[in-house]
Amino acid sequence: MGTLALAAKITHVPSLYLSEFDGPRKGTRQPAIDGLKEIGRRCRELGVDTIVVFDTHWLVNASYHVNCAPHYKGVYTSNELPHFISNMPYEIPGNPELGRLLAQSCNEFGVETLAHDATTLAPEYGTLVPMRYMNEELNFKAVSVSALCTSHYLNDSARLGWAMRRAVEDHYGGTVAFLASGSLSHRFAQNGLAPQYADRLWSTFLERMDHDVIRMWQNAEWRDFCATLPEYAVKGHGEGFMHDTAMLLGALGWSSYDGKAEVVTPYFGASGTGQINAVLPVTPQDGGSIPAAQASSAEGFQAVTRL
């Protein structure tokens, strides 16, 4: 019925917003902003009506959650970095119908998920920042999925991604994009050192690790990447414990996925963290069952909680 037309791993660093304003940071994140705008352009070209964001700034301690209110509008200040994102206006149409379908499918696949369509809950900045640049003319509806999961297994997040693809392709009558909104390595600069690391990684070790990951993505070495993801999430300080990435790859077929990532915005450092905008081409997958590597016995997945 429906179509998953585009999948991408994207940045949402708050310095994107800061770089809009006069001062020493003005224009410094323009390449990343341009990358998000390019992904938005491709979504429009593909006829996408709704963007589903796996948001690593939405922290949850039990169950998975889907924010699918009919409409979002307000003014946002980050409680984490109020000197970077302060009084940022936002407006985004929502999609309650799709949100409910996503949650229903996840529950049918054994992943406890709740949809919130009658809620005052606002999206977090992992959704708001990308939508600011991808959806300036409100071309898309948006649904936000919790992806800072403190008590969850990565294999469940992969199953969630697969279940959400099934919801789109089997039950939804439109065209959808999935975005994993989060960094690669996510070790912030130590307090007091942030200005020195504004455009750098915290360590050479993390930077080399990230470059190895990008190489694997570009070479379609997904079996190797999926096997190393649990350890990478820990040793690489993965944002949201890399649940957004597990969700995205689950939707694409996990280790059976064979697409080669296209880097839209080259890798860059931001406050010690590693960032990228990369499109992962959506390839056909057998919709009859969960890919074998996404089952609860998936290699490497049993040791996957960060906490």
C-alpha positions as CSV (number, residue, x, y, z in Angstrom):
1,M,0.0,0.0,0.0
2,G,2.4,2.7,1.2
3,T,6.0,3.4,0.4
4,L,9.1,3.9,2.5
5,A,10.8,6.3,0.0
6,L,13.9,7.6,1.9
7,A,16.0,6.7,4.9
8,A,18.8,8.8,6.3
9,K,21.1,9.3,9.3
10,I,21.1,13.0,10.1
11,T,22.6,15.6,12.4
12,H,20.6,17.9,14.7
13,V,23.4,19.7,16.5
14,P,22.1,22.9,18.2
15,S,25.0,24.9,16.7
16,L,23.0,24.7,13.4
17,Y,20.5,27.1,14.9
18,L,23.2,29.2,16.6
19,S,25.0,29.6,13.2
20,E,22.0,31.5,11.9
21,F,22.8,34.5,14.0
22,D,25.4,37.2,13.9
23,G,28.5,36.4,16.0
24,P,31.6,34.2,15.8
25,R,29.5,31.0,14.9
26,K,27.5,32.6,12.1
27,G,27.6,30.5,9.0
28,T,29.8,27.8,10.5
29,R,27.1,25.1,10.1
30,Q,25.9,26.0,6.7
31,P,27.1,22.8,5.0
32,A,25.1,20.7,7.5
33,I,22.0,23.0,7.0
34,D,22.4,22.6,3.3
35,G,22.6,18.9,3.7
36,L,19.3,18.8,5.6
37,K,17.7,21.0,3.0
38,E,18.9,18.7,0.2
39,I,17.4,15.7,2.0
40,G,14.1,17.7,2.4
41,R,14.3,18.5,-1.4
42,R,14.6,14.8,-2.2
43,C,11.7,14.0,0.1
44,R,9.5,16.5,-1.8
45,E,10.7,15.0,-5.1
46,L,9.8,11.5,-4.0
47,G,6.3,12.6,-2.9
48,V,6.9,12.1,0.8
49,D,3.9,13.2,2.9
50,T,5.2,12.3,6.4
51,I,8.7,12.2,8.0
52,V,9.2,9.8,10.9
53,V,12.0,10.9,13.1
54,F,13.8,8.5,15.5
55,D,14.7,11.2,18.0
56,T,17.7,10.6,20.3
57,H,16.7,13.6,22.4
58,W,13.4,12.1,23.5
59,L,14.4,10.2,26.6
60,V,12.1,7.4,27.8
61,N,12.6,4.9,30.6
62,A,9.9,2.3,29.8
63,S,8.2,1.3,26.5
64,Y,8.7,2.9,23.2
65,H,6.6,6.0,22.4
66,V,5.3,7.8,19.3
67,N,4.3,11.5,19.4
68,C,1.7,11.8,16.7
69,A,-0.3,14.9,17.7
70,P,-2.3,16.6,14.9
71,H,-0.2,19.7,15.0
72,Y,2.8,21.1,16.8
73,K,3.4,24.8,17.3
74,G,5.3,26.8,19.9
75,V,8.6,28.3,21.0
76,Y,11.4,26.1,22.2
77,T,14.4,26.6,24.4
78,S,16.8,23.7,25.1
79,N,17.1,22.7,28.7
80,E,20.4,21.1,27.8
81,L,22.0,23.9,25.9
82,P,19.9,27.1,26.4
83,H,22.8,29.2,25.2
84,F,22.6,27.5,21.8
85,I,18.9,27.1,21.2
86,S,16.8,29.8,22.8
87,N,13.3,30.9,21.9
88,M,13.3,29.0,18.6
89,P,9.8,29.1,17.0
90,Y,8.5,26.0,15.4
91,E,5.4,24.7,13.6
92,I,4.9,21.2,12.2
93,P,1.8,19.4,11.0
94,G,1.4,16.0,12.7
95,N,-0.1,12.6,11.5
96,P,-2.1,10.8,14.1
97,E,-3.3,8.2,11.7
98,L,0.2,7.1,10.8
99,G,1.4,7.3,14.4
100,R,-1.3,4.9,15.5
101,L,-0.5,2.5,12.7
102,L,3.2,2.5,13.6
103,A,2.5,1.7,17.3
104,Q,-0.1,-1.0,16.4
105,S,2.4,-2.7,14.1
106,C,5.2,-2.6,16.7
107,N,2.9,-4.2,19.3
108,E,2.0,-6.9,16.8
109,F,5.7,-7.7,16.4
110,G,6.1,-7.9,20.2
111,V,7.6,-4.5,20.8
112,E,5.6,-2.6,23.4
113,T,4.8,0.8,21.9
114,L,2.4,3.6,22.8
115,A,1.0,6.2,20.4
116,H,0.2,9.7,21.8
117,D,-2.2,11.6,19.5
118,A,-4.1,13.6,22.2
119,T,-1.2,15.1,24.0
120,T,0.4,18.4,24.9
121,L,3.8,16.7,24.6
122,A,6.1,18.8,22.3
123,P,8.8,17.3,20.1
124,E,12.4,17.4,21.2
125,Y,15.1,19.2,19.3
126,G,16.2,16.0,17.6
127,T,13.0,16.5,15.6
128,L,12.6,20.3,15.7
129,V,16.1,21.3,14.4
130,P,16.0,19.1,11.3
131,M,12.4,20.1,10.5
132,R,13.4,23.7,10.7
133,Y,15.5,23.2,7.6
134,M,13.8,20.4,5.8
135,N,10.3,21.6,6.2
136,E,10.3,25.3,6.0
137,E,7.2,25.5,3.9
138,L,5.4,22.8,6.0
139,N,5.3,20.4,3.1
140,F,5.5,17.4,5.4
141,K,3.8,16.0,8.4
142,A,6.0,14.7,11.1
143,V,5.9,11.9,13.6
144,S,8.5,11.6,16.4
145,V,9.6,8.3,17.9
146,S,11.5,8.1,21.2
147,A,15.1,7.0,20.6
148,L,17.0,7.9,23.8
149,C,16.1,4.6,25.4
150,T,17.6,4.0,28.8
151,S,16.3,0.5,29.6
152,H,15.8,-1.1,26.2
153,Y,17.6,-3.6,24.0
154,L,19.0,-2.7,20.6
155,N,17.4,-5.8,19.1
156,D,14.0,-4.5,20.2
157,S,14.8,-1.2,18.5
158,A,15.7,-3.0,15.3
159,R,12.4,-5.0,15.5
160,L,10.6,-1.7,16.0
161,G,12.2,-0.3,12.8
162,W,11.1,-3.3,10.8
163,A,7.6,-3.2,12.3
164,M,7.3,0.4,11.4
165,R,8.3,-0.3,7.8
166,R,5.6,-3.0,7.7
167,A,3.1,-0.5,9.0
168,V,3.9,1.9,6.2
169,E,4.1,-0.7,3.4
170,D,1.2,-2.9,4.4
171,H,-1.3,-0.5,6.0
172,Y,-0.6,3.2,5.2
173,G,-1.8,4.9,2.0
174,G,1.0,7.3,1.6
175,T,4.7,7.9,1.2
176,V,7.1,8.1,4.2
177,A,10.7,8.9,5.1
178,F,12.5,7.5,8.1
179,L,15.3,9.7,9.7
180,A,17.7,8.5,12.4
181,S,18.4,11.9,14.2
182,G,21.6,11.5,16.2
183,S,25.3,11.7,16.0
184,L,27.9,9.0,15.5
185,S,30.3,9.3,18.5
186,H,28.8,11.6,21.1
187,R,31.4,12.4,23.7
188,F,31.0,16.0,24.5
189,A,34.0,18.2,25.3
190,Q,34.7,18.4,29.0
191,N,33.1,21.4,30.8
192,G,35.2,24.5,30.2
193,L,36.7,23.2,27.0
194,A,33.7,23.4,24.7
195,P,35.0,26.5,22.7
196,Q,38.2,24.7,21.9
197,Y,36.3,21.7,20.5
198,A,33.6,23.6,18.6
199,D,34.6,21.9,15.4
200,R,36.6,19.0,16.7
201,L,36.2,15.5,18.0
202,W,37.0,14.8,21.6
203,S,39.6,12.2,20.8
204,T,41.5,10.7,17.9
205,F,40.2,7.3,18.9
206,L,36.6,8.3,18.5
207,E,37.3,10.1,15.2
208,R,39.0,7.1,13.7
209,M,36.2,4.8,14.9
210,D,33.6,7.0,13.3
211,H,35.6,7.1,10.0
212,D,35.7,3.3,10.0
213,V,31.9,3.2,10.5
214,I,31.4,5.6,7.6
215,R,33.6,3.4,5.4
216,M,31.6,0.3,6.3
217,W,28.4,2.2,5.4
218,Q,29.7,3.3,2.1
219,N,30.9,-0.2,1.3
220,A,27.7,-1.9,2.4
221,E,29.5,-3.8,5.1
222,W,26.3,-4.1,7.1
223,R,26.9,-7.5,8.5
224,D,30.1,-6.3,10.1
225,F,28.6,-3.1,11.2
226,C,25.6,-4.7,12.8
227,A,27.8,-7.2,14.6
228,T,29.9,-4.3,16.1
229,L,27.0,-1.9,16.8
230,P,26.5,-2.9,20.5
231,E,30.2,-2.4,21.3
232,Y,30.4,0.8,19.1
233,A,27.3,2.2,21.0
234,V,29.2,1.8,24.3
235,K,32.8,2.6,23.4
236,G,31.8,5.3,20.9
237,H,29.5,7.0,23.4
238,G,26.7,6.6,20.8
239,E,24.0,9.2,21.1
240,G,20.8,7.7,22.5
241,F,22.8,4.5,22.9
242,M,22.5,4.3,19.1
243,H,18.9,3.2,19.2
244,D,18.0,5.5,16.3
245,T,20.6,3.7,14.2
246,A,19.2,0.3,15.2
247,M,15.7,1.5,14.3
248,L,16.8,2.7,10.9
249,L,18.8,-0.4,10.0
250,G,15.9,-2.6,11.3
251,A,13.6,-0.9,8.8
252,L,16.2,-1.4,6.0
253,G,16.7,-5.1,6.7
254,W,19.5,-5.1,9.3
255,S,22.5,-7.2,8.3
256,S,20.8,-8.4,5.1
257,Y,20.6,-4.8,3.9
258,D,22.8,-4.2,0.8
259,G,22.6,-0.5,0.1
260,K,25.6,1.8,0.0
261,A,25.4,5.0,2.1
262,E,25.6,8.3,0.3
263,V,27.3,11.0,2.3
264,V,25.4,14.3,1.8
265,T,27.2,16.4,4.4
266,P,30.7,15.2,5.1
267,Y,31.6,14.1,8.6
268,F,32.4,17.0,10.9
269,G,33.1,17.6,14.6
270,A,30.8,19.6,16.9
271,S,31.6,20.2,20.5
272,G,33.5,17.0,20.6
273,T,30.9,14.9,18.8
274,G,30.9,13.3,15.4
275,Q,28.2,14.4,12.9
276,I,27.0,13.5,9.4
277,N,24.1,13.6,7.0
278,A,24.0,10.4,5.0
279,V,21.2,8.8,2.9
280,L,20.8,5.1,3.1
281,P,19.0,3.9,-0.1
282,V,15.8,2.0,0.6
283,T,16.1,-1.5,-1.1
284,P,13.4,-4.1,-1.4
285,Q,12.9,-6.4,1.5
286,D,10.7,-9.5,1.9
287,G,7.8,-8.3,4.0
288,G,6.7,-11.7,5.1
289,S,8.8,-12.0,8.2
290,I,11.4,-10.3,10.4
291,P,14.8,-10.7,8.8
292,A,16.7,-13.4,10.6
293,A,19.3,-11.1,11.9
294,Q,16.7,-9.0,13.7
295,A,15.3,-11.9,15.7
296,S,15.9,-11.8,19.5
297,S,18.8,-14.3,19.0
298,A,20.6,-11.9,16.7
299,E,24.4,-12.0,17.0
300,G,25.8,-9.5,19.3
301,F,22.4,-8.2,20.5
302,Q,22.0,-9.9,23.8
303,A,24.7,-7.8,25.5
304,V,23.2,-4.6,24.4
305,T,22.1,-2.3,27.1
306,R,24.1,0.7,28.0
307,L,23.0,1.1,31.6
